[in-house]
Amino acid sequence: MNKQCIKDGLGWGFLLWLIGYGLGMALFSLVPLWAIGWIITPIATAVTLWVLMKKIHSTSSRYFFSVSIVWTGIAVVCDYFFLVKAFNPPDGYYKLDVYIYYALTFTLPLLVGWYKTKKVMHAKS
């Protein structure tokens, strides 16, 4: 595993998770608990797409698949330890918004990777 792969996978993955976590903490006292995820999702999606398009320069589908796996793993593990275990939400944590968040965390790198790969192939032909 090279330095860039570690930066893109672990570095951006943790930073993106931390942005969502910080937004959640900021919104905690401002909005109902059920709404936090629905407010964060579009913001986090936009930030994630920006990172994928502007900060990750690979055009390899395999690379983006690796990023997808690592980011999803970070999201699941950090959510479990820093939200579920730490706060033990009385009505539970895993609801539709969380499953959508995990699905987006997994699929956005794949979709952007597919787009970038297609773009490179089209430019070569």
The 8 nearest C-alpha neighbors of each residue, nearest first, counted from 0:
[[1, 4, 2, 5, 3, 8, 6, 65],
 [2, 0, 4, 3, 5, 6, 7, 8],
 [1, 3, 5, 4, 6, 0, 7, 8],
 [4, 2, 6, 5, 1, 7, 8, 0],
 [3, 5, 7, 1, 6, 2, 8, 0],
 [4, 6, 8, 2, 3, 9, 7, 1],
 [7, 5, 10, 3, 4, 8, 9, 2],
 [8, 6, 4, 11, 5, 10, 3, 9],
 [9, 7, 66, 5, 12, 6, 69, 10],
 [8, 10, 12, 5, 6, 11, 13, 7],
 [11, 9, 6, 12, 13, 7, 8, 14],
 [10, 12, 14, 7, 13, 9, 15, 8],
 [13, 11, 70, 9, 15, 10, 14, 8],
 [12, 14, 16, 15, 10, 11, 9, 17],
 [13, 15, 17, 11, 16, 12, 10, 18],
 [16, 14, 18, 12, 17, 13, 11, 19],
 [15, 17, 13, 19, 14, 18, 74, 20],
 [16, 18, 20, 14, 15, 19, 21, 13],
 [17, 19, 21, 15, 20, 16, 22, 14],
 [20, 18, 22, 16, 17, 21, 23, 43],
 [19, 21, 17, 23, 18, 22, 16, 24],
 [22, 20, 24, 18, 23, 19, 17, 25],
 [21, 23, 25, 19, 24, 20, 26, 18],
 [24, 22, 20, 26, 21, 25, 27, 19],
 [23, 25, 27, 21, 22, 26, 20, 28],
 [24, 26, 22, 23, 27, 21, 28, 29],
 [27, 25, 29, 23, 24, 28, 30, 22],
 [28, 26, 24, 25, 29, 23, 30, 32],
 [27, 29, 26, 30, 25, 31, 24, 32],
 [30, 28, 26, 27, 31, 25, 32, 35],
 [29, 31, 26, 28, 27, 32, 34, 35],
 [32, 30, 34, 33, 35, 29, 27, 28],
 [31, 33, 34, 35, 30, 27, 36, 26],
 [32, 34, 31, 35, 36, 37, 30, 96],
 [35, 33, 37, 32, 31, 36, 38, 30],
 [36, 34, 38, 37, 32, 33, 39, 23],
 [37, 35, 39, 38, 34, 96, 40, 97],
 [36, 38, 34, 40, 35, 39, 96, 41],
 [39, 37, 35, 36, 40, 34, 41, 42],
 [38, 40, 36, 42, 37, 41, 43, 35],
 [39, 41, 43, 37, 42, 38, 44, 36],
 [42, 40, 44, 43, 39, 45, 38, 37],
 [43, 41, 45, 39, 44, 40, 46, 38],
 [42, 44, 46, 40, 45, 41, 39, 47],
 [45, 43, 41, 47, 42, 46, 40, 48],
 [44, 46, 48, 42, 43, 47, 49, 41],
 [45, 47, 49, 43, 48, 44, 50, 42],
 [48, 46, 44, 50, 49, 45, 43, 51],
 [49, 47, 51, 45, 50, 46, 52, 44],
 [48, 50, 46, 52, 47, 51, 53, 45],
 [51, 49, 54, 47, 53, 48, 52, 46],
 [50, 52, 48, 55, 49, 53, 54, 47],
 [51, 53, 49, 50, 48, 54, 55, 111],
 [54, 52, 50, 49, 51, 55, 56, 48],
 [55, 53, 50, 51, 56, 52, 49, 7],
 [56, 54, 51, 57, 53, 52, 50, 7],
 [57, 55, 54, 58, 53, 52, 51, 115],
 [56, 58, 59, 55, 62, 63, 112, 115],
 [57, 59, 116, 115, 112, 60, 56, 119],
 [60, 58, 62, 61, 57, 116, 63, 112],
 [61, 59, 63, 112, 62, 64, 113, 58],
 [60, 62, 64, 59, 63, 65, 112, 66],
 [63, 61, 65, 59, 64, 60, 66, 57],
 [62, 64, 66, 60, 65, 112, 61, 108],
 [65, 63, 67, 61, 62, 66, 109, 60],
 [64, 66, 62, 68, 63, 67, 69, 61],
 [67, 65, 63, 8, 69, 64, 68, 70],
 [66, 68, 105, 64, 70, 65, 108, 69],
 [69, 67, 65, 71, 66, 70, 72, 64],
 [68, 70, 72, 66, 71, 67, 8, 73],
 [71, 69, 12, 73, 67, 72, 68, 66],
 [70, 72, 74, 68, 73, 69, 105, 104],
 [73, 71, 69, 75, 70, 74, 76, 68],
 [72, 74, 70, 76, 71, 75, 77, 69],
 [75, 73, 71, 77, 72, 76, 78, 16],
 [74, 76, 72, 78, 73, 77, 79, 71],
 [77, 75, 79, 73, 78, 74, 72, 80],
 [78, 76, 80, 79, 74, 81, 75, 73],
 [79, 77, 82, 75, 81, 76, 80, 74],
 [78, 80, 83, 76, 77, 82, 81, 84],
 [79, 81, 84, 77, 78, 82, 83, 85],
 [82, 80, 85, 78, 77, 79, 84, 83],
 [83, 81, 78, 85, 86, 79, 84, 80],
 [82, 84, 79, 87, 86, 85, 80, 81],
 [83, 85, 80, 87, 82, 86, 79, 81],
 [86, 84, 82, 81, 83, 87, 80, 79],
 [85, 87, 82, 88, 83, 84, 81, 89],
 [86, 88, 83, 84, 85, 89, 82, 91],
 [89, 87, 91, 86, 90, 92, 83, 82],
 [90, 88, 91, 87, 92, 86, 83, 32],
 [91, 89, 88, 92, 87, 93, 94, 33],
 [92, 90, 88, 89, 93, 87, 94, 83],
 [91, 93, 94, 88, 83, 90, 97, 82],
 [94, 92, 97, 91, 95, 98, 96, 83],
 [93, 95, 97, 96, 92, 98, 91, 99],
 [94, 96, 98, 97, 99, 93, 100, 36],
 [97, 95, 99, 98, 94, 36, 100, 37],
 [98, 96, 100, 99, 95, 94, 93, 101],
 [99, 97, 101, 95, 100, 96, 102, 94],
 [98, 100, 102, 96, 97, 101, 103, 95],
 [101, 99, 97, 103, 98, 102, 104, 96],
 [100, 102, 104, 98, 99, 103, 97, 105],
 [103, 101, 99, 105, 100, 104, 106, 98],
 [104, 102, 106, 100, 105, 101, 107, 99],
 [105, 103, 101, 102, 71, 106, 107, 100],
 [104, 106, 67, 102, 103, 71, 107, 101],
 [107, 105, 109, 103, 108, 104, 102, 110],
 [106, 108, 110, 109, 103, 104, 105, 111],
 [109, 107, 111, 67, 63, 110, 106, 112],
 [110, 108, 112, 106, 107, 111, 63, 64],
 [111, 109, 113, 107, 112, 108, 106, 114],
 [110, 112, 114, 108, 113, 109, 115, 107],
 [111, 113, 109, 115, 63, 60, 110, 114],
 [112, 114, 110, 116, 111, 115, 109, 117],
 [115, 113, 111, 117, 112, 116, 118, 110],
 [114, 116, 118, 112, 117, 58, 113, 111],
 [117, 115, 58, 113, 119, 118, 114, 112],
 [118, 116, 120, 114, 119, 115, 121, 113],
 [117, 119, 115, 121, 116, 120, 114, 122],
 [118, 120, 122, 116, 121, 117, 115, 123],
 [121, 119, 117, 123, 122, 118, 116, 124],
 [120, 122, 118, 124, 119, 123, 117, 116],
 [121, 123, 119, 120, 124, 118, 117, 116],
 [124, 122, 120, 121, 119, 118, 117, 116],
 [123, 121, 122, 120, 119, 118, 117, 116]]
